[in-house]
Amino acid sequence: MHTSCKYFALIVLSVTACFLTACATPPTTAQFKIDFAKGVAAYEAGDYQAARALWQPLADNYDLAALRNLGHLYRLGQGVEKNPQKARRYYEKAANFGHAPSQTNLALMYFAGEGVKADSAQAMIWLKKAAAQGYPPAQRQLAIRTQRFEYHSR
């Protein structure tokens, strides 16, 4: 077979493989909701490893709440070894997709220098993004952090 024909055949095979992969049936939204709820129940029961096992496949498929919850597990060391850097990465993935709770958690990590170098300016960027979406915890944090208190003596 001529070299250009081999190259063309490889391209066709690659495109076909990509097409077949894209057509693979993803887990259903209903199953995601069921697994997420099971993870919440496991978490609330203190079974953090079971929660992680349920949330990990969801996070791998970019379920933003599952990404955030895995961030919590790693941030607090629940069912996994405490790893603030890994927690930050999970929060950041969801935050970049506009998930206000993750943006708030990421902001708090920047304020505290937890898993990242402390950076108030970066923290405020994330906090303002979350607050702009109407997320009450972010709005409260923003209000607290932007208050200008003045001391008046008599």
C-alpha positions in Angstrom: 0.0 0.0 0.0 1.3 3.4 -0.9 2.4 5.7 2.0 -0.3 8.3 1.4 -2.9 5.5 1.3 -1.7 4.2 4.7 -1.9 7.7 6.1 -5.4 8.1 4.7 -6.4 4.8 6.2 -5.1 5.8 9.6 -7.0 9.0 9.5 -10.2 7.2 8.6 -9.7 4.7 11.4 -9.0 7.5 13.9 -12.1 9.5 12.9 -14.2 6.3 13.1 -12.8 5.5 16.6 -13.6 9.0 17.8 -17.1 8.8 16.3 -17.8 5.5 18.0 -16.4 6.8 21.3 -18.6 10.0 21.1 -21.7 7.8 20.4 -21.1 5.7 23.5 -24.0 6.0 25.9 -23.1 8.2 28.9 -24.7 7.5 32.2 -28.2 8.9 32.4 -29.0 12.1 34.3 -31.4 10.1 36.5 -28.6 7.7 37.5 -26.3 10.6 38.2 -29.0 12.0 40.6 -29.4 8.7 42.3 -25.7 8.1 42.7 -25.2 11.7 43.9 -28.0 11.3 46.5 -26.5 8.0 47.7 -23.2 9.8 48.1 -24.8 12.5 50.2 -26.5 9.8 52.4 -23.2 8.0 52.8 -21.4 11.3 53.6 -24.0 12.2 56.2 -23.7 8.7 57.7 -19.9 9.3 58.1 -19.0 6.8 55.4 -16.7 9.1 53.5 -15.1 6.4 51.4 -18.5 5.2 50.1 -19.3 8.8 49.3 -16.1 9.3 47.4 -16.7 6.0 45.5 -20.1 7.3 44.4 -19.0 10.8 43.6 -15.8 10.0 41.7 -17.4 8.7 38.5 -19.7 11.7 38.5 -16.8 14.1 38.9 -15.0 12.3 36.2 -17.9 13.2 34.0 -17.8 16.8 35.2 -20.7 16.8 37.5 -19.9 20.2 39.2 -21.4 19.4 42.6 -19.6 16.1 42.7 -16.3 17.9 41.9 -17.0 20.3 44.8 -17.8 17.5 47.2 -14.6 15.6 46.3 -12.8 18.9 47.0 -14.4 18.9 50.5 -13.2 15.4 51.2 -9.6 16.2 50.2 -9.7 19.6 52.0 -10.9 18.0 55.2 -9.2 14.6 54.9 -12.5 12.7 55.1 -12.1 9.2 53.9 -8.9 10.2 52.0 -5.6 11.6 53.0 -5.9 15.4 53.6 -4.6 17.1 50.4 -5.4 20.8 50.0 -3.7 21.0 46.6 -6.0 18.2 45.3 -9.0 19.9 46.9 -8.1 23.1 45.2 -7.9 21.4 41.8 -11.4 19.8 42.3 -12.9 23.2 43.3 -11.1 24.9 40.5 -12.4 22.5 37.8 -16.0 23.2 38.9 -15.3 26.9 39.5 -14.1 27.4 35.9 -17.5 26.1 34.7 -19.2 28.7 36.8 -20.2 26.7 39.8 -20.8 29.3 42.5 -20.3 27.1 45.6 -16.9 25.9 44.2 -16.0 29.5 43.4 -16.7 30.4 47.0 -14.7 27.5 48.4 -11.8 28.4 46.1 -11.9 32.0 47.2 -11.8 30.9 50.9 -8.7 28.7 50.1 -7.0 31.7 48.5 -7.9 33.9 51.5 -6.4 31.4 53.9 -3.5 30.3 51.8 -4.8 26.7 52.0 -3.4 24.6 49.2 -2.3 27.8 47.4 -0.2 30.8 48.1 -2.5 33.3 50.0 -3.8 35.8 47.4 -6.5 38.2 48.5 -6.9 39.6 45.0 -7.4 36.2 43.4 -9.8 35.3 46.2 -11.9 38.4 45.6 -12.1 37.5 41.9 -13.6 34.1 42.7 -15.8 35.5 45.5 -17.2 38.3 43.2 -18.0 35.7 40.5 -20.0 33.6 42.9 -21.7 36.6 44.5 -22.7 37.9 41.1 -24.6 34.6 40.5 -26.7 35.3 43.6 -25.1 32.7 45.8 -25.9 33.8 49.4 -22.8 32.4 51.1 -20.6 34.3 48.6 -22.7 37.4 49.0 -22.3 37.3 52.8 -18.5 36.8 52.5 -18.2 39.6 50.0 -20.2 41.9 52.3 -18.0 41.1 55.3 -14.8 41.4 53.4 -15.6 44.7 51.7 -16.9 46.5 54.9 -15.0 49.7 55.7 -15.0 50.1 59.4 -13.9 53.5 60.8 -13.0 54.3 64.4 -14.4 57.6 65.6 -13.0 58.9 68.8 -14.8 61.6 70.9 
